[in-house]
């Protein structure tokens, strides 16, 4: 079997922690990445859920509201408001 090299950039601390995990699991990073790649090919998907940020700004409800607001602005239905700053220290 011909082999090739895959080069990946990552934060040094993340790499160090990943290497430590792999060593604890009895493998090296190359073996772990190969396991991951083979699982992707076999399952035809990332073999785990990738969860987004829990920030409510990114919720579907808020994103729908933002889309609606953009549509209104593009239709010329926007209203200009002055920014009112308040100081809560008083």
C-alpha positions in Angstrom: 0.0 0.0 0.0 1.4 3.4 -1.0 1.4 6.0 1.7 1.3 9.8 1.6 1.7 12.5 4.2 -1.1 14.7 5.6 0.1 17.9 7.2 -2.3 19.7 9.6 -1.8 23.0 11.4 -3.0 23.3 15.0 -2.4 25.1 18.2 0.7 23.8 19.9 -1.1 23.2 23.2 -3.9 21.3 21.4 -1.3 19.1 19.7 0.4 18.4 23.0 -2.8 17.4 24.7 -3.9 15.3 21.7 -0.5 13.5 21.7 -0.9 12.8 25.5 -4.4 11.4 24.9 -3.2 9.2 22.1 -0.3 7.9 24.3 -2.7 7.1 27.1 -4.9 5.2 24.5 -1.9 3.2 23.3 -1.4 4.9 19.9 0.2 7.8 18.3 -1.5 10.8 16.5 -1.0 9.2 13.1 -2.9 6.1 14.1 -5.7 8.2 15.6 -6.0 10.4 12.5 -6.1 7.2 10.3 -8.9 5.8 12.5 -10.8 9.0 12.1 -10.3 9.2 8.3 -11.3 5.5 7.8 -14.5 6.1 9.9 -15.4 9.1 7.7 -15.0 7.1 4.6 -16.9 4.1 6.0 -19.8 6.1 7.4 -19.7 8.8 4.7 -20.0 11.5 7.3 -18.1 13.0 10.3 -18.5 10.2 12.9 -19.6 12.5 15.6 -21.9 15.5 16.1 -20.4 19.0 15.6 -22.3 21.2 18.0 -22.4 24.9 17.3 -22.2 27.7 19.8 -25.0 27.9 22.4 -25.1 31.6 21.9 -28.8 32.6 21.5 -27.8 35.0 18.7 -27.3 31.9 16.5 -30.6 30.3 17.4 -32.9 29.5 14.4 -35.6 31.8 15.9 -33.2 34.8 16.0 -31.7 34.0 12.6 -35.2 34.0 11.1 -35.9 37.4 12.8 -32.6 38.8 11.4 -33.5 37.6 7.9 -36.9 39.2 8.2 -35.3 42.5 9.3 -32.8 42.5 6.5 -35.6 41.9 4.0 -37.5 44.9 5.5 -34.4 47.1 5.2 -33.8 46.1 1.6 -37.4 46.9 0.8 -36.9 50.4 2.2 -39.0 49.8 5.3 -36.2 50.5 7.8 -36.4 53.2 10.5 -33.3 55.1 11.6 -33.0 55.5 15.4 -30.4 57.5 17.3 -28.1 55.6 19.6 -28.9 56.4 23.2 -26.2 55.5 25.6 -26.9 55.2 29.3 -24.6 54.9 32.2 -25.6 52.4 34.8 -23.0 53.8 37.3 -25.1 56.7 38.4 
